Amino acid sequence: MNTARGSSSATPPANGARGAGTKGIPRARREEQILAAAMDEFGRHGHASASMAAIAGRVGVTKPMLYTYFGSKDGLYLACLEHVAPRLVTAIEEAMTYEGPAAGTPHRVLSAVFGVLEEQRGAWFVLYDRTLRPGTDLHAAAQRHRWTIDDLAASGTADLLRGHGNTDPLDADALKHVWTGTVGALVGWWTSHPDQSAQDMAARCARLLTAIRG
């Protein structure tokens, strides 16, 4: 899937206060804090340029603590990937199977994507990280999730065309690429407008889709 890459919106340190210690914080909560900081760092800079020191600093722990929890930079990236990708897939599937007019599916899907990404917009660019080297385990892991989302996009756009009596497979493929590029571009735009909520974006997309349909 081709997407537009953008920087994620600024977020505060994952634990709400830079330099906080680790004592008294349950391991599960600490892992959540690390994942939140890592998601933003990977989303902003990509895996290749992301800094483990920056992630540790945001959470208020040492770099060795990150390795204790996740084993390596790759392990932390994979944890981020597995945190966001299944949630996106589930949200898109639910939006596509909702019992409503087929014409409303694009808006439902967009609203679902924005809802998942509301608190961690950079997560989209963890999944669509262009710095991952082809042939690596990380690239393969991300690609599997991308293919799943791509398959959903292909199914949805083909269904939309069939509803208009169009069964041309090339038209369906072309529309799928238009759709996936549009979703990525909208998420990229959203990350550069942090004042806009998921609800704001859903309403905006409803207006845009209405205008496009004429």
Summary of the structure (lengths in Angstrom):
residues: 214
radius of gyration: 18.5
end to end distance: 27.2
largest distance: 62.7
contacts: 648
relative contact order: 0.15
helix: 70%
strand: 0%
